[in-house]
Amino acid sequence: MADTKQILLRIRKLELKTKKLVEGLLQGAYHSIFKGRGIEFSDVREYVYGDDVRSIDWNITARMNHPYIKEFIEERDLNVVLVFDVSASSEFGTQKEKRESAIEIAASLAFAAMRNNDNVGLILFTDKVERFIPLRKGKRHILKLIRELIYYKAKNKSSNLKNSLDFLKILKKRAIIFIMSDFFVEGNYTKALKLIKRRHDVIAINMSDIREQEIPDIGYVELEDSETGEQILVDTSDKEFRKEYVRLVKKRNKSFTQKMRKLGIDSIQLLSGESFEVPLKKFFAMRIRRL
């Protein structure tokens, strides 16, 4: 573990690196895109002509022998939960690890939420929830989250998204949930995701690396599954093999996008090592068009 000075320096560099994107997200109507939790009761007052009769508080009206109505205010603060995959496959990357790229995205979202005075929580998962930091607001809290994102060492290698989604049942109020993963996960998580979507706004951020999309012609290569340790020897100079690999990857990506669309969940496809500013801004622009 790095010392405190190194931790603060790295977090500060990350804050500066993401500053431009954070400002862009805020200018992109961050709060109007992600609606508040709704309305909450504020007070009661005497009824005046023109008030909505549906707001009459009949209990107080009966006691006071005069009509009173309930007043409400909009709850402006949002609840944002970052569900972050720290399994072994997240460490893969050619130019940059998928996890490192995902950390930058998560930090951008966390800082945007902080500047909007929102509550932010964090779940780090492998095949189970390994770390949970409850929702709070404020810069000190956000810096704590980012420190965990950077320095947390996963206990397990494999990943199971369903367990994390089941864990989200502890959330008592509506939240915006960003799932950051390569979605190379064990088990079927569709039903759990469908249940979570009924109550929360869910966005899937699908992280991948260019070498997971295509394989270069470099002869015989031993490929290893980072989560299971399974190894296989392949001949990358075989043109048909490379062609079939690309076909299967495209099929998987299309299937994932279709699954999310069917569930009513927006998904963002990102490549590690490439700028994520454009895909995120496109996502926010798409959300604005829906308003």
Steps between C-alpha positions, in 0.01 A plus 500: 500500500631841404554759770251781562693756295510271195130421534401867516728585207351228281143599589581864430640409157185302428283794608686735266489249213123459528421868567419585137264206464330573834431857390367365171265261680367780718450726200315208341215537749619221729224563750216528251614177333500313829181604673479549875336242724163673470317718751483499876248645743590849622210661688125567503319829443145624468328428174453796265289518189677340206700244700494140381231326707698177471755652740247552780609347831169356616619413852605858582199641313269294724674615818514868404157508334660684209674360190879465514729374226834321509805677356786310345850583388710321243785293634789632293787287621565178311630163612779367278645150544812383316503121460859424405649171376840426660529139380817376330375569147482874581880504517536409134601768254751573226547878522323534835326259737122493474488569873716812467275639228191414703647680803528821297137471392383422854698796637343732241151389598581527871640853467200605290270364770702677770473836324126442474483426874383142439547190712746245362558138598740232376484124456816309404420149386652176375291185547358678805481852640848554644465861609200725555522869587154641585358807332620833630590840361795738527854516365657300782263214427566516124876491558451191718310328219767582245775378732318165526459483122872554447653291776252224582645148453238245405480181704351287220565472127164398354194722467128456558284804431180343633633501857569874479157572354337301779700706750349821357169405659628676813446836325191651653468793257522533125852525363695542179712187470806490274626144443862504381615159379616302197195280570706183474311374800380164628134404512188663366442850634210602274218437751685683780573793268134516395390523864751777577392695190141517626605728783825663388653670198768256380781576254734224382854609411654213304881513520709312245846507346596510133668160538170355614339626180757360257818289506811603300696258282791409733523123457436249777384657824396348831190675625403485866169579667602742776210391723507120460866447405394285203755507217471431131754505214378676185651573160435871438652474149191299403290753310178300548559482875541879524193553283290266714625665819390846378162357398444351847603824673261704285224249574565529875503882488176506300336253739603711801364821345173330408464356850547843659260662256236236572536571872470875437859557615734743324844358426828669415776310318852615590847384399782524753779732394268706279334829593173440682398866484319470166294185584394647836402833346304316230317313774411823680392662173274201429346532848438872443313426175265276695398775743 
